[in-house]
């Protein structure tokens, strides 16, 4: 929000979204966060494996798990994001107001 409590006219938050669109947006955000966290965990475990060379038997099973989660999360996030973008398409050119045709 703007400092004076008004919304900026060009911000996307001024549009009303349906509850289904809002749920989709929340799902996309959650999938994106899971993707970022699993990628960060994968890089961390890979660095630990490289630098510390843990000898524990369970380590060989643990360190690649974030990478598997990342591989599963990438396509899920991509599909959800594409669906979200498809629901936010601008109106067709035939429905644009006449004053938009005049560029400054």
N, C-alpha and C positions, 0 to 999 in steps of 0.2 A: 504494500500500500504506500501511497505517497505520504510525505511528511505531514501534510495537512489533513490526512484522513480520506482523501479522495483517491480513486483508482485512476491510473494513467489511461488515457483513451486507447493507446495502442497495446496495452497489456492483454494477454490471453485470458486473464482471470475475470474480465468483464463479461465474457460469454457464459451463458447458462449451459451446463452439461447435464445430461440425463444421469440418473443413478447408475445405470449400466456402464456408461462411459466413465464415470467416476471410479467404479469398481475396477474396470479395466486399467485405468491409469494407476491405481494403487497396486494392482497385480504386476504391472510392468515395472513399477518402482521396486517392488519387493524382489522380482526376478533380477533386476539390475543390481540391487544391493547384494543378493546372494552370489551373483556372478563376480562382483568386485571382491567380496570377502573370500570366495573360494580361490580366486586368482591370487590374492594376497597370501592366503594360507599356502597355496602351492609354491609360490616363490620363496616363502619363508622356510618351508620344509625342504625345498631343494637346496637352499643356501646352507641350512643346517647339515644336510646330508653331505654336501660338498666340503664344508669347512670342518665339521666336527667328526665326521665319519662314525656315527653311532654304531655300536656293535650289538645292541639289544636285538633279539629275534623279532620282536613285534615291530621294530622300526621299519623293516623291509615291507611290511604290510601297510603301515600307517602313512609313510611319506607320499606315496602316489595317490592316495584317496582324494585330496583336494583337486588334483589334476583331472581325475575321473569326473568329479562333481562339476568342474569347469566345463568339461567337454559335453556334459549333459545340459548344463545351464545355458550355454551359448545359443543353441538352436531354439530352446524354449523362449529365451528373451527376444530373439530375433523375430520369431513368429508373433509373439505378443505385441512387440513394438510395431510391427507392420500392421497388425489389426488396429492398434490404437491410432496410427497415422491415417489409416483408411477411414476411420470414423470422424476425423477432424479435417476432411477435405474442404477447401473453400467452395463457395457457391459457384455454379457454372458461369461462364462469361455472359450468357444471355440474361442473367439475373443481377448483374452488377449495376449499381446506380450510374446514371449518365455522367455525373460530375467526376467519376473515377477515370473516365476516358481522357480527361484533360490533364496532362502531366504538367507539373510546374517547370 
